[in-house]
């Protein structure tokens, strides 16, 4: 039983690390979006590594939970402890989902801002091109003079 408790505790530790990574990226995204976008690959790589660790721990938890120590009746203290670990994990996951949603919304807003800037730049270039004098027109004026 103690092995399962240790695995659940370790899994929650890694969920907490995952949440901390999300929170850090979210803060950078809010305050320094250019830096966050430069670090996006690193952020995704970090998340993938953490998810792989959590997935490996989940497989170990499943294997341990199917073992002989958990085959019979489980006392209420053990059940309560497992439920506490599950509630803690659910809390982390809920906060992670909320942060991921905020991150996606902010990245979409940054993308739209970039598209608007590009559109304004293109319009400015067109307007500037209209005010430039045509070389042929200038040559014809020079010949007339």
Secondary structure by P-SEA (a helix, b strand, c coil): caaaaaaaaaaaaaaaaaaaaaaaaaaaaaccaaaaaaaaaaaaaaaaaaaaaaaaaaaaaaaaaacccccccccaaaaaaaaaaaaaaaaaaaaaaaaaaaaaaaaaaaaaaaaaaaaaaaaaaaaaaaacccaaaaaaaaaac
